């Protein structure tokens, strides 16, 4: 077999062209989204405002209204960048979960990791942990991460037999724990009193409260998670051959699986802390990209990250600037992802191969 078609991937020049096209599409989506809304902002004005803020040269914004720089830099851009980073992070986590478990239904939502992070973040909101000076802004992401890791440990424990994790029962364990956590979140909403509205809207997924501190926080988590996942990309490919084959080829399967599970949960926790529960992005995007570039995780990771950023940003722009009333982004992704999930599940029942 030709080296360029290993794992069923297109020749390198086509892959590079796809990466370039996805990168251009993502940048274009950011610019188009920044100009859409109640206050219309032209493309050249967007470039001038951003250049003026970066360089400190206020002359660049001469002739532009006072309102536009505020709307762009303090309202829209933090939300747009957060949406793109969260989409990229959820897609990255989906690739990792599906690659480790070899299960087409695996993603942060179906494994219960998102629910665990949401429970931790909701708990931080209810007990007002942010009032502690030592924690402040990091309280919600910290509790989200603790909730995600705790959920992951419980799910792994439930699905392990004789020290080995069963990929077949991991999804079922995630569903069970997710149901328990949903009950716990409902209890927190009951105890929240006047904060219940904030928690409910946040749990449905929303970027309305996004601010600049969210951007470096999610961006840092995405960068760390992407670097670790890419480093273990070859090992992920070998692990798809089965534990016996991967051990023979020198891959420490148990150790690599744990590292990648914690990495994906870390990224998921930061995404949930920034936006609430947004389901099915980590399920849909890896499948779409796998259909285009094949199962090689070293090529699937970057394409899924870019596609996830563009898809979630487009969905958020639709709810923010196109629909007559803003719909929580989690509701929109569930409406799109639910039928897609059912289709994959039905195909799996019929014995469709996971490639």
Number of C-alpha atoms within 10 A of each C-alpha: 7 7 9 12 12 13 15 18 20 16 14 11 10 12 16 13 11 16 18 13 12 20 18 13 16 21 14 13 19 22 19 16 21 26 22 17 14 9 13 11 20 14 12 10 18 20 13 20 22 17 15 16 14 9 10 10 12 12 9 17 20 10 8 13 9 10 9 18 20 13 17 21 17 14 17 21 23 20 27 27 23 29 32 27 31 34 26 34 34 37 35 32 33 31 29 32 25 21 23 22 21 19 17 23 24 26 30 34 24 22 24 29 31 31 32 35 35 31 27 27 31 29 22 18 21 17 12 13 19 15 12 10 9 10 12 12 15 16 22 27 25 20 25 34 29 20 26 31 22 17 26 23 15 14 25 21 16 18 20 15 10 6 9 11 18 16 17 12 15 24 21 17 21 27 19 15 22 23 14 15 22 16 13 17 23 15 11 20 20 12 13 18 10 11 14 18 12 13 22 15 15 26 24 19 23 24 20 18 12 21 18 15 13 25 21 13 18 27 21 15 22 27 14 13 24 23 12 15 24 18 12 20 20 14 22 26 18 19 24 16 11 12 15 11 14 18 14 9 12 10 19 14 19 13 10 15 21 14 14 21 20 17 23 31 31 26 28 35 36 29 32 31 29 29 25 29 26 28 26 26 30 32 27 25 27 31 23 15 21 21 14 16 20 19 24 20 25 17 19 25 26 20 27 31 29 26 26 29 31 25 22 25 26 20 16 27 24 18 17 21 17 14 10 9 9 15 16 21 29 24 17 19 20 17 13 15 18 14 11 15 18 12 12 18 15 12 14 15 9 9 9 11 8 13 15
